[in-house]
Amino acid sequence: MAPALSPTRSHHVAVIGAGPAGLVAARELRREGHSVVVFEKQKQVGGTWIYTDEVESDPLSVDPTRSVVHSSVYRSLRINGTRECTGYRDFPFVVRSGVSRDPRRFPSHGEVLAYLKDFAKEFGIEEMVRFETEVVKVSPAAEEGIGKWRIESTEKEKKVRRDEIYDAVVVCNGHYVEPRHAEIPGISSWPGKEMHSHNYRIPEPFRDKVVVLIGNSSSAEDISRDIARVAKEVHVACRSNPADTFIKQTGYNNLWTHSMIESVHEDGSVVYQNGKTISVDIIMHCTGYKYHFPFLDTNGIVTVDDNRVGPLYKDVFPPAFAPWLSFIGIPWQVLPFPMFELQSKWIAGVLSGWIPLPSKEDMIMEIKTFYSTLEVQGIPKRYTHRMGNTQFEYDNWLASQCGCSETEEWRKEMCLANGVRKEANPETCRDEWDDHHLISQAYQDFSLYS
């Protein structure tokens, strides 16, 4: 076990991003007595939850010279987890008084943004944020001493370039900006239009079109149903579906689920593994995103390899730079906000000195063991950070490090019940539920923070 840092020293910490991860990181770091500067490219807090009608000039988002749009939120988006599960643990996501608020249990993206703004206001976070400031480069500043980091940034309005030294950097830039794409045999000669769901906003451009969506995520589920209201036909293709899959979806007469695309052709046709051939106008990739840290220069020590960010101890600390470099929000298929909060508490406590980390060698050994386990289980590298059912075990480990209570039983049961309901009734799951007893338990806990 490596010795804990001196608990008497406050550190100067840079947080990159003022989305849900960066906001709670800033709060927890300041609670521990650190001085904090948050760098944010946009004009306001909220990260990917800031909706914009703007989309990128390149529908696939592969052109490196394109003007990047940070948000992937579409106009009709509603959260796919309950309010009760979504919020930070000590700042519940309950209905608050205000103008144009959405009181539904599964509210729109606008309600989430309002909640994040409420959180920032409640804890005075905006005073720590440099808005419209882009981090250009983050690199070790060895000449300044062990653990020091040089941050180069530019302010949009003042056109000022800063070069500053920090004790620690917490990376919270999100991972819903740089799209991943499916590989489709024959696509180079296919005459139709391709795009990524990152650039989807409204269904109207798809009116009377035949559309194929690739993917089995929540975005594919939502967008397919959004588009089906106006499109001629909508076909959802997924790699995880058996090869003979061909299912008509309930509630629509123009929506089908298929196996994966086998090939596409010059005549505009799409051939599926199930043998179906359909003439298609648009293919939309709902295939997720890449972890992307264009500003981070670690001389190859921290890398992204087939969407594995590594090496990272507990998905947070790179051993070579621990605790002076950390990441929040890397795991996916999780309840993100509560996890961000626990990761932030852990990082802040480690930097303060009262939470020790294992030695560098022990952290590396644990990472190697984890990677080996994934390999033995046949789990592809790109799924390294997917948690799903193991998220509560992870959260409880973080809580134990920070001296916090474990994840509430109602939160775990509610999350499970919501998943079952969503699979059984994807069309109505956000408006019909029967877990009222769990809601009551949640609000009993929330009363402790009111």
Secondary structure, DSSP 8 states (H G I E B T S, - for coil): ------TT---EEEEE--SHHHHHHHHHHHHTT-EEEEE-SSSSS-GGGS--S---SSTT---TTS--------TT-B-SS-HHHHSBTTB-------SS---SSS-BHHHHHHHHHHHHHHTT-GGGEETTEEEEEEEE-GGG-TT-EEEEEEETTTTEEEEEEESEEEE---SSSEE-----TTGGG--SEEEEGGG---SGGGTT-EEEEE--SHHHHHHHHHHHTTSSEEEEE-TTS-TT-EEE-TT-SSEEEE--EEEE-TTSEEEETTS-EEE-SEEEE---EE---TTB--TTSSEEETTEEES-BTTTB-TTTTTTEEESS--BSS-HHHHHHHHHHHHHHHHHTSS----HHHHHHHHHHHHHHHHHTT--GGGTTB-GGGHHHHHHHHHHHHT-----HHHHHHHHHHHHHHHH-TTTTTT----HHHHHHHHHHHGGG-
